[in-house]
């Protein structure tokens, strides 16, 4: 199954990585990167593994990567689209998918 990263998801992910690299330990950085790789492997095998969320009238799935970071994605027609990464300390109403 093909994985497609939206511009927003790439920007979110790079922003989180930049923040972690500059302000936290290597352990937290590694935890996020390894967590993302694990989730991507899981959703390629079973796209419906993570729970559905209704955000902006889009049915998307939410995978918790770390206690502070979640990834939102959708799957259809043989592809998985990574939509966004989100800091879970924020209000979920602030999340903009598209």
Biotite code that builds the C-alpha atoms (Angstrom):
import biotite.structure as struc

atoms = struc.array([
    struc.Atom([0.000, 0.000, 0.000], chain_id="A", res_id=1, res_name="UNK", atom_name="CA", element="C"),
    struc.Atom([1.329, 3.436, -0.952], chain_id="A", res_id=2, res_name="UNK", atom_name="CA", element="C"),
    struc.Atom([1.877, 6.103, 1.728], chain_id="A", res_id=3, res_name="UNK", atom_name="CA", element="C"),
    struc.Atom([1.328, 9.729, 0.717], chain_id="A", res_id=4, res_name="UNK", atom_name="CA", element="C"),
    struc.Atom([2.399, 12.597, 2.977], chain_id="A", res_id=5, res_name="UNK", atom_name="CA", element="C"),
    struc.Atom([0.437, 15.841, 2.666], chain_id="A", res_id=6, res_name="UNK", atom_name="CA", element="C"),
    struc.Atom([2.354, 19.127, 2.741], chain_id="A", res_id=7, res_name="UNK", atom_name="CA", element="C"),
    struc.Atom([0.792, 19.859, 6.121], chain_id="A", res_id=8, res_name="UNK", atom_name="CA", element="C"),
    struc.Atom([1.887, 16.537, 7.593], chain_id="A", res_id=9, res_name="UNK", atom_name="CA", element="C"),
    struc.Atom([5.455, 17.045, 6.367], chain_id="A", res_id=10, res_name="UNK", atom_name="CA", element="C"),
    struc.Atom([5.548, 20.571, 7.794], chain_id="A", res_id=11, res_name="UNK", atom_name="CA", element="C"),
    struc.Atom([4.066, 19.393, 11.105], chain_id="A", res_id=12, res_name="UNK", atom_name="CA", element="C"),
    struc.Atom([6.495, 16.477, 11.387], chain_id="A", res_id=13, res_name="UNK", atom_name="CA", element="C"),
    struc.Atom([9.559, 18.534, 10.478], chain_id="A", res_id=14, res_name="UNK", atom_name="CA", element="C"),
    struc.Atom([8.491, 21.245, 12.934], chain_id="A", res_id=15, res_name="UNK", atom_name="CA", element="C"),
    struc.Atom([8.117, 18.747, 15.761], chain_id="A", res_id=16, res_name="UNK", atom_name="CA", element="C"),
    struc.Atom([11.470, 17.145, 14.924], chain_id="A", res_id=17, res_name="UNK", atom_name="CA", element="C"),
    struc.Atom([13.184, 20.558, 14.838], chain_id="A", res_id=18, res_name="UNK", atom_name="CA", element="C"),
    struc.Atom([11.675, 21.441, 18.204], chain_id="A", res_id=19, res_name="UNK", atom_name="CA", element="C"),
    struc.Atom([12.675, 18.131, 19.792], chain_id="A", res_id=20, res_name="UNK", atom_name="CA", element="C"),
    struc.Atom([16.191, 18.307, 18.386], chain_id="A", res_id=21, res_name="UNK", atom_name="CA", element="C"),
    struc.Atom([16.706, 21.822, 19.743], chain_id="A", res_id=22, res_name="UNK", atom_name="CA", element="C"),
    struc.Atom([14.954, 21.560, 23.100], chain_id="A", res_id=23, res_name="UNK", atom_name="CA", element="C"),
    struc.Atom([14.763, 17.972, 24.319], chain_id="A", res_id=24, res_name="UNK", atom_name="CA", element="C"),
    struc.Atom([16.839, 14.858, 24.711], chain_id="A", res_id=25, res_name="UNK", atom_name="CA", element="C"),
    struc.Atom([17.912, 12.528, 21.923], chain_id="A", res_id=26, res_name="UNK", atom_name="CA", element="C"),
    struc.Atom([15.723, 9.922, 23.601], chain_id="A", res_id=27, res_name="UNK", atom_name="CA", element="C"),
    struc.Atom([12.526, 11.910, 22.916], chain_id="A", res_id=28, res_name="UNK", atom_name="CA", element="C"),
    struc.Atom([13.601, 12.576, 19.329], chain_id="A", res_id=29, res_name="UNK", atom_name="CA", element="C"),
    struc.Atom([14.312, 8.883, 18.790], chain_id="A", res_id=30, res_name="UNK", atom_name="CA", element="C"),
    struc.Atom([11.033, 7.895, 20.470], chain_id="A", res_id=31, res_name="UNK", atom_name="CA", element="C"),
    struc.Atom([9.069, 9.990, 17.984], chain_id="A", res_id=32, res_name="UNK", atom_name="CA", element="C"),
    struc.Atom([10.922, 8.865, 14.865], chain_id="A", res_id=33, res_name="UNK", atom_name="CA", element="C"),
    struc.Atom([10.760, 5.197, 15.837], chain_id="A", res_id=34, res_name="UNK", atom_name="CA", element="C"),
    struc.Atom([7.106, 5.567, 16.818], chain_id="A", res_id=35, res_name="UNK", atom_name="CA", element="C"),
    struc.Atom([6.223, 7.038, 13.427], chain_id="A", res_id=36, res_name="UNK", atom_name="CA", element="C"),
    struc.Atom([8.024, 4.214, 11.623], chain_id="A", res_id=37, res_name="UNK", atom_name="CA", element="C"),
    struc.Atom([6.205, 1.619, 13.734], chain_id="A", res_id=38, res_name="UNK", atom_name="CA", element="C"),
    struc.Atom([2.789, 3.188, 13.089], chain_id="A", res_id=39, res_name="UNK", atom_name="CA", element="C"),
    struc.Atom([3.475, 3.436, 9.346], chain_id="A", res_id=40, res_name="UNK", atom_name="CA", element="C"),
    struc.Atom([4.386, -0.261, 9.223], chain_id="A", res_id=41, res_name="UNK", atom_name="CA", element="C"),
    struc.Atom([1.214, -1.114, 11.157], chain_id="A", res_id=42, res_name="UNK", atom_name="CA", element="C"),
    struc.Atom([-1.150, 0.894, 8.962], chain_id="A", res_id=43, res_name="UNK", atom_name="CA", element="C"),
    struc.Atom([0.310, -0.523, 5.750], chain_id="A", res_id=44, res_name="UNK", atom_name="CA", element="C"),
    struc.Atom([-0.606, -3.982, 7.057], chain_id="A", res_id=45, res_name="UNK", atom_name="CA", element="C"),
    struc.Atom([-3.931, -2.969, 8.627], chain_id="A", res_id=46, res_name="UNK", atom_name="CA", element="C"),
    struc.Atom([-5.150, 0.546, 7.660], chain_id="A", res_id=47, res_name="UNK", atom_name="CA", element="C"),
    struc.Atom([-8.165, 0.425, 9.971], chain_id="A", res_id=48, res_name="UNK", atom_name="CA", element="C"),
    struc.Atom([-6.071, -0.416, 13.043], chain_id="A", res_id=49, res_name="UNK", atom_name="CA", element="C"),
    struc.Atom([-6.438, 2.980, 14.744], chain_id="A", res_id=50, res_name="UNK", atom_name="CA", element="C"),
    struc.Atom([-9.722, 4.607, 15.839], chain_id="A", res_id=51, res_name="UNK", atom_name="CA", element="C"),
    struc.Atom([-11.787, 6.925, 13.674], chain_id="A", res_id=52, res_name="UNK", atom_name="CA", element="C"),
    struc.Atom([-12.066, 10.603, 14.587], chain_id="A", res_id=53, res_name="UNK", atom_name="CA", element="C"),
    struc.Atom([-14.533, 13.099, 13.140], chain_id="A", res_id=54, res_name="UNK", atom_name="CA", element="C"),
    struc.Atom([-12.504, 16.240, 12.453], chain_id="A", res_id=55, res_name="UNK", atom_name="CA", element="C"),
    struc.Atom([-13.864, 19.014, 10.246], chain_id="A", res_id=56, res_name="UNK", atom_name="CA", element="C"),
    struc.Atom([-16.387, 16.507, 8.870], chain_id="A", res_id=57, res_name="UNK", atom_name="CA", element="C"),
    struc.Atom([-13.556, 14.294, 7.642], chain_id="A", res_id=58, res_name="UNK", atom_name="CA", element="C"),
    struc.Atom([-13.427, 10.714, 8.835], chain_id="A", res_id=59, res_name="UNK", atom_name="CA", element="C"),
    struc.Atom([-9.798, 10.231, 9.692], chain_id="A", res_id=60, res_name="UNK", atom_name="CA", element="C"),
    struc.Atom([-7.915, 7.862, 11.921], chain_id="A", res_id=61, res_name="UNK", atom_name="CA", element="C"),
    struc.Atom([-5.809, 8.891, 14.883], chain_id="A", res_id=62, res_name="UNK", atom_name="CA", element="C"),
    struc.Atom([-2.651, 7.029, 15.841], chain_id="A", res_id=63, res_name="UNK", atom_name="CA", element="C"),
    struc.Atom([-0.981, 8.008, 19.107], chain_id="A", res_id=64, res_name="UNK", atom_name="CA", element="C"),
    struc.Atom([2.764, 8.150, 18.481], chain_id="A", res_id=65, res_name="UNK", atom_name="CA", element="C"),
    struc.Atom([3.939, 9.410, 21.885], chain_id="A", res_id=66, res_name="UNK", atom_name="CA", element="C"),
    struc.Atom([2.061, 10.798, 24.864], chain_id="A", res_id=67, res_name="UNK", atom_name="CA", element="C"),
    struc.Atom([2.416, 14.263, 23.268], chain_id="A", res_id=68, res_name="UNK", atom_name="CA", element="C"),
    struc.Atom([2.101, 13.523, 19.555], chain_id="A", res_id=69, res_name="UNK", atom_name="CA", element="C"),
    struc.Atom([-0.631, 11.973, 17.425], chain_id="A", res_id=70, res_name="UNK", atom_name="CA", element="C"),
    struc.Atom([-0.756, 11.336, 13.706], chain_id="A", res_id=71, res_name="UNK", atom_name="CA", element="C"),
    struc.Atom([-3.920, 11.672, 11.638], chain_id="A", res_id=72, res_name="UNK", atom_name="CA", element="C"),
    struc.Atom([-4.419, 9.772, 8.402], chain_id="A", res_id=73, res_name="UNK", atom_name="CA", element="C"),
    struc.Atom([-7.010, 8.368, 6.041], chain_id="A", res_id=74, res_name="UNK", atom_name="CA", element="C"),
    struc.Atom([-6.930, 5.368, 3.768], chain_id="A", res_id=75, res_name="UNK", atom_name="CA", element="C"),
    struc.Atom([-8.770, 4.734, 0.535], chain_id="A", res_id=76, res_name="UNK", atom_name="CA", element="C"),
    struc.Atom([-8.278, 3.093, -2.848], chain_id="A", res_id=77, res_name="UNK", atom_name="CA", element="C"),
    struc.Atom([-5.012, 1.383, -1.974], chain_id="A", res_id=78, res_name="UNK", atom_name="CA", element="C"),
    struc.Atom([-3.276, 4.431, -0.506], chain_id="A", res_id=79, res_name="UNK", atom_name="CA", element="C"),
    struc.Atom([-2.755, 5.891, 2.931], chain_id="A", res_id=80, res_name="UNK", atom_name="CA", element="C"),
    struc.Atom([-2.581, 9.667, 3.218], chain_id="A", res_id=81, res_name="UNK", atom_name="CA", element="C"),
    struc.Atom([-0.821, 11.131, 6.245], chain_id="A", res_id=82, res_name="UNK", atom_name="CA", element="C"),
    struc.Atom([-2.782, 14.316, 6.959], chain_id="A", res_id=83, res_name="UNK", atom_name="CA", element="C"),
    struc.Atom([-1.275, 15.886, 10.063], chain_id="A", res_id=84, res_name="UNK", atom_name="CA", element="C"),
    struc.Atom([0.723, 15.517, 13.243], chain_id="A", res_id=85, res_name="UNK", atom_name="CA", element="C"),
    struc.Atom([-0.652, 17.146, 16.361], chain_id="A", res_id=86, res_name="UNK", atom_name="CA", element="C"),
    struc.Atom([0.653, 18.071, 19.795], chain_id="A", res_id=87, res_name="UNK", atom_name="CA", element="C"),
    struc.Atom([-1.881, 16.493, 22.140], chain_id="A", res_id=88, res_name="UNK", atom_name="CA", element="C"),
    struc.Atom([-1.453, 19.272, 24.718], chain_id="A", res_id=89, res_name="UNK", atom_name="CA", element="C"),
    struc.Atom([-3.402, 21.548, 22.373], chain_id="A", res_id=90, res_name="UNK", atom_name="CA", element="C"),
    struc.Atom([-7.157, 21.723, 21.930], chain_id="A", res_id=91, res_name="UNK", atom_name="CA", element="C"),
    struc.Atom([-8.179, 19.239, 19.229], chain_id="A", res_id=92, res_name="UNK", atom_name="CA", element="C"),
    struc.Atom([-10.563, 21.873, 17.827], chain_id="A", res_id=93, res_name="UNK", atom_name="CA", element="C"),
    struc.Atom([-7.459, 23.741, 16.583], chain_id="A", res_id=94, res_name="UNK", atom_name="CA", element="C"),
    struc.Atom([-6.492, 20.881, 14.272], chain_id="A", res_id=95, res_name="UNK", atom_name="CA", element="C"),
    struc.Atom([-6.944, 21.771, 10.618], chain_id="A", res_id=96, res_name="UNK", atom_name="CA", element="C"),
    struc.Atom([-6.817, 18.796, 8.281], chain_id="A", res_id=97, res_name="UNK", atom_name="CA", element="C"),
    struc.Atom([-6.979, 20.579, 4.914], chain_id="A", res_id=98, res_name="UNK", atom_name="CA", element="C"),
])
